[in-house]
Amino acid sequence: MPNIVSWLLPKERKFFLMLKIQASNVVDGSKEFKSLIESYNTLSRAKKEESVKRIKNIEDRGDNIVHNIIGSLDKTFVTPIDKEDIHKLAMLLDDVLDLVYATSVRLIIFKIDKIDDNIRKLSDIIEDIIKKIELGVIGVSKLKSMNRFYIDIHTLENKADDIYHAALDQLFDKKDAIEIIRYKNIYEFLEEITDKCEDIANIIESIVVKNA
């Protein structure tokens, strides 16, 4: 009986659009973060705080989008893919944006005066991987194999791991314990963003396999 009901009722494909909007919002956050990183060393504290506030506004918008997705899930009987998968994607995308904001805040709180090459390199990868995640979220509605997408995400995540490990190696050559703690925390947050993106890619791969 459940299969007959599922066949008769139209599937609510609005969730694909809602996830696409959410992914686009995460891209907006990554762009603002990248802009902050690129000009960080020459900005006044006030300008840095303005940039962080813009990221916060984007993060708040993301929270509203997630709230709408989850609210719609509760009211919808039939969805184009498993409700659990929609929920996981929505929450992971939200996690990525939360981490972007959290990292930007810590740059101010920890009084990071200078962005080093490792932070810059990791922010470059973050911008690239989040753009590809947006394409993956758009592509999942077609429920077709996206092998190139998976390869690209995993490649970028591995590259971020390499930079992260090299950054730690360089950091522990320093003598200033406070500086070590501050930069280590920033590196860890940046690396975690790429890990979350890989988690999203894995969920997308699972969705495609289950619905092929």
Residue pairs with C-beta under 8 A, 6 or more apart in sequence:
5 78
6 78
9 77
9 78
10 78
11 78
11 79
11 80
12 72
12 76
12 78
12 79
12 80
13 80
13 141
14 72
15 69
15 72
15 73
15 76
15 79
15 80
15 81
15 86
16 80
16 140
16 141
18 65
18 68
18 69
18 72
18 90
19 69
19 86
19 89
19 90
19 93
19 137
19 140
20 134
20 137
20 138
20 141
21 65
22 62
22 65
22 66
22 69
22 90
22 93
22 94
22 137
23 93
23 133
23 134
23 137
23 138
24 134
25 58
25 61
25 62
25 65
25 97
26 62
26 93
26 96
26 97
26 100
26 130
26 133
26 134
27 130
27 131
27 134
28 58
29 55
29 58
29 59
29 62
29 97
29 100
29 101
30 100
30 126
30 127
30 130
30 131
31 127
32 51
32 54
32 55
32 58
33 55
33 100
33 103
33 104
33 123
33 126
33 127
34 123
34 124
34 126
34 127
35 51
36 43
36 48
36 51
36 52
36 55
36 104
36 107
37 115
37 119
37 120
37 123
38 120
40 48
40 107
40 112
40 114
40 115
41 114
41 115
43 51
45 108
48 107
48 108
49 108
51 104
52 101
52 104
52 105
52 107
52 108
55 100
55 101
55 104
56 101
58 97
58 101
59 97
59 98
59 100
59 101
62 93
62 94
62 97
63 94
66 90
66 91
66 93
66 94
69 86
69 87
69 90
70 87
70 90
73 79
73 83
73 86
73 87
76 83
79 86
80 141
81 140
81 143
81 207
81 210
81 211
82 207
82 210
85 203
85 206
85 207
85 210
88 203
89 137
89 140
89 200
89 203
89 204
89 207
92 196
92 199
92 200
92 203
93 133
93 137
93 200
95 196
96 130
96 133
96 193
96 196
96 197
96 200
99 189
99 192
99 193
99 196
100 126
100 193
102 189
103 186
103 189
103 190
103 193
106 112
106 185
106 186
106 189
107 115
107 186
110 182
110 185
110 186
111 182
112 182
112 183
112 186
116 167
116 183
118 163
118 164
118 166
118 167
118 170
118 187
119 183
119 186
119 187
119 190
121 163
122 160
122 163
122 164
122 167
122 187
122 190
122 191
122 194
123 190
125 156
125 159
125 160
125 163
125 194
126 160
126 190
126 193
126 194
128 156
129 153
129 156
129 157
129 160
129 193
129 194
129 197
130 197
132 149
132 152
132 153
132 156
132 197
133 153
133 197
133 200
133 201
135 149
136 146
136 149
136 153
136 200
136 201
136 204
137 200
137 204
139 146
139 149
139 204
140 146
140 204
140 207
140 208
143 207
143 208
143 211
143 212
144 208
145 208
145 212
146 204
146 205
146 208
149 201
149 204
150 201
150 205
153 197
153 198
153 200
153 201
154 198
154 201
156 194
156 197
157 194
157 195
157 197
157 198
160 190
160 191
160 194
161 191
161 194
164 187
164 188
164 190
164 191
167 183
167 187
168 184
168 187
171 180
171 183
171 184
171 187
172 180
174 180
